[in-house]
Amino acid sequence: MSGSTYKLRCPDCKGPMRVRNSVYMHDLMRNVYVECQNINCGAAFGGHMEFTCRMSPSAEPNPNIDLPMADSAMRKAAAQKEAEKQMDIDELLETSN
């Protein structure tokens, strides 16, 4: 899972964490092992990353995967969150001046 852009924060010190390792369990789940990057903290945790719903359908669906579509409120919230990360072209031009 290296190169992941998923941002994790340490539950103890709130510092950045990174996925140290992950182990395949099945197509919808991995066991993950994460560690805090704050050298003064050094906490490490284990857990699961699991897909529980689809945000959009696949153009090449796997017939063995049967996940429900997320409800419209969840999809709308995710789209809004993504849109907030995008800079408007006018903002981009202003910051380059």
N, CA, C and O atoms as CSV, one atom per row, in Angstrom:
chain,resi,resn,atom,element,x,y,z
A,1,MET,N,N,0.814,-1.190,0.000
A,1,MET,CA,C,0.000,0.000,0.000
A,1,MET,C,C,0.857,1.252,0.000
A,1,MET,O,O,0.372,2.330,0.343
A,2,SER,N,N,2.107,1.130,-0.375
A,2,SER,CA,C,2.965,2.298,-0.385
A,2,SER,C,C,2.461,3.300,-1.411
A,2,SER,O,O,1.829,2.936,-2.402
A,3,GLY,N,N,2.753,4.567,-1.154
A,3,GLY,CA,C,2.310,5.605,-2.054
A,3,GLY,C,C,0.867,6.015,-1.833
A,3,GLY,O,O,0.328,6.820,-2.593
A,4,SER,N,N,0.239,5.473,-0.806
A,4,SER,CA,C,-1.152,5.796,-0.522
A,4,SER,C,C,-1.294,7.266,-0.176
A,4,SER,O,O,-0.430,7.838,0.489
A,5,THR,N,N,-2.380,7.879,-0.623
A,5,THR,CA,C,-2.649,9.261,-0.264
A,5,THR,C,C,-3.661,9.330,0.874
A,5,THR,O,O,-4.076,10.416,1.277
A,6,TYR,N,N,-4.052,8.185,1.382
A,6,TYR,CA,C,-4.989,8.160,2.498
A,6,TYR,C,C,-4.300,8.731,3.727
A,6,TYR,O,O,-3.224,8.263,4.100
A,7,LYS,N,N,-4.891,9.722,4.357
A,7,LYS,CA,C,-4.279,10.393,5.491
A,7,LYS,C,C,-4.784,9.808,6.800
A,7,LYS,O,O,-5.978,9.849,7.097
A,8,LEU,N,N,-3.872,9.271,7.565
A,8,LEU,CA,C,-4.188,8.728,8.876
A,8,LEU,C,C,-3.549,9.608,9.937
A,8,LEU,O,O,-2.438,10.104,9.751
A,9,ARG,N,N,-4.242,9.800,11.042
A,9,ARG,CA,C,-3.714,10.560,12.173
A,9,ARG,C,C,-3.660,9.647,13.380
A,9,ARG,O,O,-4.582,8.870,13.629
A,10,CYS,N,N,-2.573,9.747,14.125
A,10,CYS,CA,C,-2.401,8.927,15.315
A,10,CYS,C,C,-3.484,9.279,16.335
A,10,CYS,O,O,-3.689,10.457,16.626
A,11,PRO,N,N,-4.172,8.294,16.876
A,11,PRO,CA,C,-5.205,8.591,17.870
A,11,PRO,C,C,-4.607,9.142,19.168
A,11,PRO,O,O,-5.318,9.772,19.951
A,12,ASP,N,N,-3.310,8.914,19.406
A,12,ASP,CA,C,-2.676,9.411,20.629
A,12,ASP,C,C,-2.176,10.839,20.467
A,12,ASP,O,O,-2.670,11.744,21.139
A,13,CYS,N,N,-1.197,11.054,19.581
A,13,CYS,CA,C,-0.569,12.375,19.470
A,13,CYS,C,C,-1.116,13.213,18.327
A,13,CYS,O,O,-0.767,14.387,18.202
A,14,LYS,N,N,-1.968,12.631,17.490
A,14,LYS,CA,C,-2.558,13.275,16.306
A,14,LYS,C,C,-1.533,13.523,15.203
A,14,LYS,O,O,-1.812,14.254,14.253
A,15,GLY,N,N,-0.350,12.921,15.322
A,15,GLY,CA,C,0.678,13.032,14.288
A,15,GLY,C,C,0.342,12.172,13.088
A,15,GLY,O,O,-0.588,11.367,13.138
A,16,PRO,N,N,1.101,12.339,11.996
A,16,PRO,CA,C,0.849,11.543,10.805
A,16,PRO,C,C,1.235,10.085,11.012
A,16,PRO,O,O,2.192,9.769,11.719
A,17,MET,N,N,0.476,9.219,10.384
A,17,MET,CA,C,0.765,7.788,10.450
A,17,MET,C,C,0.980,7.280,9.039
A,17,MET,O,O,0.558,7.912,8.070
A,18,ARG,N,N,1.632,6.145,8.928
A,18,ARG,CA,C,1.782,5.510,7.633
A,18,ARG,C,C,1.467,4.034,7.761
A,18,ARG,O,O,1.637,3.420,8.814
A,19,VAL,N,N,1.001,3.487,6.649
A,19,VAL,CA,C,0.749,2.049,6.598
A,19,VAL,C,C,2.107,1.380,6.448
A,19,VAL,O,O,2.812,1.591,5.461
A,20,ARG,N,N,2.458,0.581,7.428
A,20,ARG,CA,C,3.743,-0.122,7.427
A,20,ARG,C,C,3.664,-1.399,6.592
A,20,ARG,O,O,4.610,-1.763,5.894
A,21,ASN,N,N,2.521,-2.064,6.680
A,21,ASN,CA,C,2.341,-3.323,5.968
A,21,ASN,C,C,0.849,-3.604,5.862
A,21,ASN,O,O,0.053,-3.091,6.649
A,22,SER,N,N,0.486,-4.406,4.902
A,22,SER,CA,C,-0.898,-4.860,4.807
A,22,SER,C,C,-0.890,-6.283,4.283
A,22,SER,O,O,-0.008,-6.681,3.522
A,23,VAL,N,N,-1.885,-7.034,4.703
A,23,VAL,CA,C,-1.979,-8.449,4.335
A,23,VAL,C,C,-3.343,-8.700,3.699
A,23,VAL,O,O,-4.377,-8.376,4.283
A,24,TYR,N,N,-3.338,-9.276,2.506
A,24,TYR,CA,C,-4.562,-9.612,1.789
A,24,TYR,C,C,-5.359,-10.639,2.586
A,24,TYR,O,O,-4.823,-11.666,3.002
A,25,MET,N,N,-6.634,-10.356,2.795
A,25,MET,CA,C,-7.538,-11.317,3.431
A,25,MET,C,C,-8.495,-11.894,2.391
A,25,MET,O,O,-8.641,-13.111,2.270
A,26,HIS,N,N,-9.139,-11.007,1.647
A,26,HIS,CA,C,-9.969,-11.369,0.498
A,26,HIS,C,C,-10.175,-10.116,-0.337
A,26,HIS,O,O,-9.662,-9.054,0.015
A,27,ASP,N,N,-10.911,-10.215,-1.430
A,27,ASP,CA,C,-11.031,-9.096,-2.366
A,27,ASP,C,C,-11.559,-7.811,-1.737
A,27,ASP,O,O,-11.332,-6.726,-2.272
A,28,LEU,N,N,-12.247,-7.918,-0.631
A,28,LEU,CA,C,-12.843,-6.738,-0.010
A,28,LEU,C,C,-12.172,-6.330,1.304
A,28,LEU,O,O,-12.600,-5.359,1.928
A,29,MET,N,N,-11.128,-7.049,1.740
A,29,MET,CA,C,-10.527,-6.721,3.030
A,29,MET,C,C,-9.029,-6.984,3.063
A,29,MET,O,O,-8.531,-7.951,2.487
A,30,ARG,N,N,-8.327,-6.093,3.753
A,30,ARG,CA,C,-6.906,-6.264,4.057
A,30,ARG,C,C,-6.713,-5.978,5.537
A,30,ARG,O,O,-7.363,-5.092,6.091
A,31,ASN,N,N,-5.825,-6.723,6.176
A,31,ASN,CA,C,-5.346,-6.366,7.508
A,31,ASN,C,C,-4.260,-5.322,7.297
A,31,ASN,O,O,-3.389,-5.501,6.446
A,32,VAL,N,N,-4.301,-4.246,8.051
A,32,VAL,CA,C,-3.299,-3.192,7.909
A,32,VAL,C,C,-2.579,-2.979,9.231
A,32,VAL,O,O,-3.156,-3.116,10.309
A,33,TYR,N,N,-1.317,-2.644,9.114
A,33,TYR,CA,C,-0.481,-2.335,10.266
A,33,TYR,C,C,0.080,-0.943,10.036
A,33,TYR,O,O,0.762,-0.699,9.041
A,34,VAL,N,N,-0.206,-0.032,10.955
A,34,VAL,CA,C,0.187,1.367,10.793
A,34,VAL,C,C,1.056,1.799,11.957
A,34,VAL,O,O,0.977,1.249,13.056
A,35,GLU,N,N,1.896,2.808,11.688
A,35,GLU,CA,C,2.754,3.327,12.753
A,35,GLU,C,C,2.783,4.846,12.694
A,35,GLU,O,O,2.703,5.453,11.626
A,36,CYS,N,N,2.900,5.436,13.870
A,36,CYS,CA,C,2.980,6.888,13.989
A,36,CYS,C,C,4.359,7.343,13.536
A,36,CYS,O,O,5.367,6.714,13.857
A,37,GLN,N,N,4.396,8.417,12.803
A,37,GLN,CA,C,5.657,8.962,12.304
A,37,GLN,C,C,6.310,9.951,13.276
A,37,GLN,O,O,7.439,10.388,13.056
A,38,ASN,N,N,5.602,10.297,14.339
A,38,ASN,CA,C,6.156,11.170,15.375
A,38,ASN,C,C,7.125,10.333,16.211
A,38,ASN,O,O,6.695,9.423,16.920
A,39,ILE,N,N,8.423,10.627,16.139
A,39,ILE,CA,C,9.414,9.797,16.843
A,39,ILE,C,C,9.251,9.857,18.354
A,39,ILE,O,O,9.720,8.966,19.061
A,40,ASN,N,N,8.596,10.889,18.854
A,40,ASN,CA,C,8.351,10.983,20.292
A,40,ASN,C,C,7.159,10.150,20.739
A,40,ASN,O,O,6.972,9.923,21.934
A,41,CYS,N,N,6.361,9.697,19.796
A,41,CYS,CA,C,5.181,8.885,20.112
A,41,CYS,C,C,5.462,7.415,19.816
A,41,CYS,O,O,5.519,6.592,20.730
A,42,GLY,N,N,5.638,7.087,18.536
A,42,GLY,CA,C,5.976,5.725,18.135
A,42,GLY,C,C,4.882,4.688,18.267
A,42,GLY,O,O,5.165,3.491,18.227
A,43,ALA,N,N,3.640,5.115,18.422
A,43,ALA,CA,C,2.534,4.158,18.546
A,43,ALA,C,C,2.381,3.347,17.261
A,43,ALA,O,O,2.677,3.834,16.169
A,44,ALA,N,N,1.923,2.123,17.401
A,44,ALA,CA,C,1.650,1.260,16.247
A,44,ALA,C,C,0.308,0.573,16.478
A,44,ALA,O,O,-0.057,0.255,17.610
A,45,PHE,N,N,-0.415,0.352,15.389
A,45,PHE,CA,C,-1.754,-0.216,15.486
A,45,PHE,C,C,-1.976,-1.233,14.378
A,45,PHE,O,O,-1.301,-1.205,13.349
A,46,GLY,N,N,-2.913,-2.115,14.596
A,46,GLY,CA,C,-3.359,-3.050,13.583
A,46,GLY,C,C,-4.851,-2.893,13.402
A,46,GLY,O,O,-5.558,-2.517,14.338
A,47,GLY,N,N,-5.328,-3.171,12.233
A,47,GLY,CA,C,-6.759,-3.066,11.986
A,47,GLY,C,C,-7.120,-3.644,10.633
A,47,GLY,O,O,-6.356,-4.411,10.047
A,48,HIS,N,N,-8.283,-3.271,10.148
A,48,HIS,CA,C,-8.782,-3.784,8.880
A,48,HIS,C,C,-9.171,-2.633,7.973
A,48,HIS,O,O,-9.671,-1.606,8.432
A,49,MET,N,N,-8.941,-2.812,6.694
A,49,MET,CA,C,-9.480,-1.914,5.688
A,49,MET,C,C,-10.447,-2.767,4.880
A,49,MET,O,O,-10.067,-3.781,4.294
A,50,GLU,N,N,-11.708,-2.337,4.860
A,50,GLU,CA,C,-12.740,-3.149,4.225
A,50,GLU,C,C,-13.627,-2.284,3.349
A,50,GLU,O,O,-14.033,-1.192,3.748
A,51,PHE,N,N,-13.923,-2.769,2.165
A,51,PHE,CA,C,-14.889,-2.119,1.287
A,51,PHE,C,C,-16.274,-2.617,1.681
A,51,PHE,O,O,-16.514,-3.823,1.738
A,52,THR,N,N,-17.183,-1.685,1.953
A,52,THR,CA,C,-18.518,-2.063,2.409
A,52,THR,C,C,-19.629,-1.644,1.449
A,52,THR,O,O,-20.759,-2.117,1.563
A,53,CYS,N,N,-19.310,-0.758,0.503
A,53,CYS,CA,C,-20.312,-0.325,-0.469
A,53,CYS,C,C,-19.602,0.243,-1.694
A,53,CYS,O,O,-18.405,0.530,-1.666
A,54,ARG,N,N,-20.358,0.393,-2.750
A,54,ARG,CA,C,-19.841,1.006,-3.975
A,54,ARG,C,C,-20.252,2.468,-4.010
A,54,ARG,O,O,-21.380,2.825,-3.669
A,55,MET,N,N,-19.306,3.310,-4.431
A,55,MET,CA,C,-19.626,4.721,-4.619
A,55,MET,C,C,-20.060,4.972,-6.068
A,55,MET,O,O,-20.826,5.895,-6.346
A,56,SER,N,N,-19.564,4.145,-6.976
A,56,SER,CA,C,-19.994,4.188,-8.374
A,56,SER,C,C,-19.811,2.789,-8.955
A,56,SER,O,O,-18.967,2.027,-8.485
A,57,PRO,N,N,-20.592,2.453,-9.965
A,57,PRO,CA,C,-20.478,1.112,-10.547
A,57,PRO,C,C,-19.209,0.972,-11.372
A,57,PRO,O,O,-18.670,1.959,-11.874
A,58,SER,N,N,-18.741,-0.248,-11.508
A,58,SER,CA,C,-17.556,-0.554,-12.311
A,58,SER,C,C,-17.942,-0.759,-13.769
A,58,SER,O,O,-19.029,-1.253,-14.071
A,59,ALA,N,N,-17.053,-0.379,-14.659
A,59,ALA,CA,C,-17.254,-0.666,-16.078
A,59,ALA,C,C,-16.896,-2.118,-16.375
A,59,ALA,O,O,-17.260,-2.651,-17.423
A,60,GLU,N,N,-16.176,-2.759,-15.445
A,60,GLU,CA,C,-15.788,-4.166,-15.589
A,60,GLU,C,C,-16.088,-4.909,-14.286
A,60,GLU,O,O,-15.158,-5.340,-13.605
A,61,PRO,N,N,-17.348,-5.065,-13.929
A,61,PRO,CA,C,-17.690,-5.653,-12.630
A,61,PRO,C,C,-17.248,-7.107,-12.481
A,61,PRO,O,O,-17.272,-7.889,-13.431
A,62,ASN,N,N,-16.849,-7.436,-11.272
A,62,ASN,CA,C,-16.508,-8.815,-10.921
A,62,ASN,C,C,-17.804,-9.484,-10.474
A,62,ASN,O,O,-18.415,-9.025,-9.509
A,63,PRO,N,N,-18.242,-10.539,-11.133
A,63,PRO,CA,C,-19.509,-11.179,-10.766
A,63,PRO,C,C,-19.477,-11.799,-9.363
A,63,PRO,O,O,-20.532,-12.097,-8.802
A,64,ASN,N,N,-18.301,-11.995,-8.797
A,64,ASN,CA,C,-18.187,-12.561,-7.447
A,64,ASN,C,C,-18.311,-11.523,-6.344
A,64,ASN,O,O,-18.377,-11.873,-5.166
A,65,ILE,N,N,-18.343,-10.251,-6.715
A,65,ILE,CA,C,-18.437,-9.173,-5.725
A,65,ILE,C,C,-19.851,-8.620,-5.729
A,65,ILE,O,O,-20.345,-8.149,-6.753
A,66,ASP,N,N,-20.491,-8.680,-4.581
A,66,ASP,CA,C,-21.865,-8.196,-4.453
A,66,ASP,C,C,-21.921,-7.161,-3.338
A,66,ASP,O,O,-22.223,-7.488,-2.190
A,67,LEU,N,N,-21.627,-5.913,-3.683
A,67,LEU,CA,C,-21.683,-4.825,-2.713
A,67,LEU,C,C,-22.849,-3.906,-3.049
A,67,LEU,O,O,-23.119,-3.652,-4.223
A,68,PRO,N,N,-23.537,-3.408,-2.037
A,68,PRO,CA,C,-24.616,-2.463,-2.312
A,68,PRO,C,C,-24.042,-1.114,-2.728
A,68,PRO,O,O,-22.921,-0.762,-2.362
A,69,MET,N,N,-24.817,-0.374,-3.487
A,69,MET,CA,C,-24.445,1.009,-3.796
A,69,MET,C,C,-24.655,1.842,-2.532
A,69,MET,O,O,-25.621,1.640,-1.796
A,70,ALA,N,N,-23.744,2.775,-2.293
A,70,ALA,CA,C,-23.912,3.702,-1.181
A,70,ALA,C,C,-25.178,4.515,-1.438
A,70,ALA,O,O,-25.558,4.746,-2.586
A,71,ASP,N,N,-25.819,4.942,-0.362
A,71,ASP,CA,C,-27.024,5.749,-0.569
A,71,ASP,C,C,-26.635,7.110,-1.144
A,71,ASP,O,O,-25.471,7.507,-1.087
A,72,SER,N,N,-27.601,7.808,-1.688
A,72,SER,CA,C,-27.324,9.061,-2.402
A,72,SER,C,C,-26.710,10.109,-1.479
A,72,SER,O,O,-25.895,10.912,-1.933
A,73,ALA,N,N,-27.075,10.125,-0.206
A,73,ALA,CA,C,-26.510,11.108,0.721
A,73,ALA,C,C,-25.003,10.879,0.909
A,73,ALA,O,O,-24.229,11.835,0.958
A,74,MET,N,N,-24.597,9.614,1.012
A,74,MET,CA,C,-23.170,9.304,1.175
A,74,MET,C,C,-22.400,9.671,-0.094
A,74,MET,O,O,-21.309,10.235,-0.015
A,75,ARG,N,N,-22.963,9.353,-1.261
A,75,ARG,CA,C,-22.280,9.679,-2.513
A,75,ARG,C,C,-22.172,11.186,-2.692
A,75,ARG,O,O,-21.152,11.689,-3.161
A,76,LYS,N,N,-23.227,11.904,-2.318
A,76,LYS,CA,C,-23.220,13.369,-2.444
A,76,LYS,C,C,-22.186,13.975,-1.499
A,76,LYS,O,O,-21.468,14.899,-1.882
A,77,ALA,N,N,-22.101,13.467,-0.271
A,77,ALA,CA,C,-21.124,13.980,0.702
A,77,ALA,C,C,-19.698,13.725,0.218
A,77,ALA,O,O,-18.832,14.587,0.373
A,78,ALA,N,N,-19.446,12.565,-0.360
A,78,ALA,CA,C,-18.108,12.248,-0.872
A,78,ALA,C,C,-17.756,13.161,-2.038
A,78,ALA,O,O,-16.627,13.644,-2.132
A,79,ALA,N,N,-18.711,13.398,-2.922
A,79,ALA,CA,C,-18.458,14.279,-4.066
A,79,ALA,C,C,-18.184,15.699,-3.585
A,79,ALA,O,O,-17.305,16.374,-4.121
A,80,GLN,N,N,-18.921,16.156,-2.586
A,80,GLN,CA,C,-18.724,17.498,-2.040
A,80,GLN,C,C,-17.344,17.621,-1.408
A,80,GLN,O,O,-16.659,18.624,-1.606
A,81,LYS,N,N,-16.935,16.614,-0.655
A,81,LYS,CA,C,-15.617,16.601,-0.007
A,81,LYS,C,C,-14.517,16.677,-1.063
A,81,LYS,O,O,-13.539,17.405,-0.895
A,82,GLU,N,N,-14.676,15.934,-2.139
A,82,GLU,CA,C,-13.688,15.944,-3.223
A,82,GLU,C,C,-13.658,17.302,-3.909
A,82,GLU,O,O,-12.587,17.810,-4.243
A,83,ALA,N,N,-14.832,17.892,-4.118
A,83,ALA,CA,C,-14.907,19.201,-4.777
A,83,ALA,C,C,-14.229,20.276,-3.931
A,83,ALA,O,O,-13.652,21.217,-4.477
A,84,GLU,N,N,-14.292,20.148,-2.605
A,84,GLU,CA,C,-13.658,21.125,-1.717
A,84,GLU,C,C,-12.139,21.101,-1.845
A,84,GLU,O,O,-11.476,22.104,-1.581
A,85,LYS,N,N,-11.581,19.949,-2.253
A,85,LYS,CA,C,-10.135,19.823,-2.422
A,85,LYS,C,C,-9.656,20.463,-3.715
A,85,LYS,O,O,-8.482,20.813,-3.836
A,86,GLN,N,N,-10.555,20.619,-4.683
A,86,GLN,CA,C,-10.184,21.140,-5.986
A,86,GLN,C,C,-10.102,22.663,-5.946
A,86,GLN,O,O,-10.991,23.330,-5.418
A,87,MET,N,N,-9.034,23.196,-6.506
A,87,MET,CA,C,-8.906,24.648,-6.602
A,87,MET,C,C,-9.653,25.137,-7.831
A,87,MET,O,O,-9.596,24.521,-8.895
A,88,ASP,N,N,-10.343,26.236,-7.672
A,88,ASP,CA,C,-10.993,26.902,-8.781
A,88,ASP,C,C,-9.896,27.507,-9.667
A,88,ASP,O,O,-8.852,27.907,-9.151
A,89,ILE,N,N,-10.103,27.583,-10.962
A,89,ILE,CA,C,-9.098,28.132,-11.887
A,89,ILE,C,C,-8.759,29.573,-11.503
A,89,ILE,O,O,-7.604,29.983,-11.618
A,90,ASP,N,N,-9.743,30.342,-11.051
A,90,ASP,CA,C,-9.470,31.719,-10.639
A,90,ASP,C,C,-8.554,31.745,-9.418
A,90,ASP,O,O,-7.650,32.577,-9.337
A,91,GLU,N,N,-8.784,30.836,-8.469
A,91,GLU,CA,C,-7.916,30.751,-7.290
A,91,GLU,C,C,-6.491,30.388,-7.709
A,91,GLU,O,O,-5.522,30.933,-7.181
A,92,LEU,N,N,-6.375,29.475,-8.650
A,92,LEU,CA,C,-5.064,29.061,-9.141
A,92,LEU,C,C,-4.326,30.245,-9.758
A,92,LEU,O,O,-3.142,30.451,-9.492
A,93,LEU,N,N,-5.027,31.020,-10.580
A,93,LEU,CA,C,-4.407,32.180,-11.222
A,93,LEU,C,C,-4.001,33.227,-10.189
A,93,LEU,O,O,-2.940,33.839,-10.314
A,94,GLU,N,N,-4.833,33.439,-9.171
A,94,GLU,CA,C,-4.518,34.406,-8.120
A,94,GLU,C,C,-3.281,34.009,-7.330
A,94,GLU,O,O,-2.467,34.865,-6.984
A,95,THR,N,N,-3.129,32.709,-7.037
A,95,THR,CA,C,-1.983,32.267,-6.241
A,95,THR,C,C,-0.694,32.306,-7.047
A,95,THR,O,O,0.390,32.353,-6.465
A,96,SER,N,N,-0.785,32.288,-8.375
A,96,SER,CA,C,0.430,32.332,-9.195
A,96,SER,C,C,0.918,33.768,-9.420
A,96,SER,O,O,2.024,33.964,-9.923
A,97,ASN,N,N,0.117,34.769,-9.060
A,97,ASN,CA,C,0.509,36.180,-9.227
A,97,ASN,C,C,1.362,36.661,-8.096
A,97,ASN,O,O,1.774,37.821,-8.083
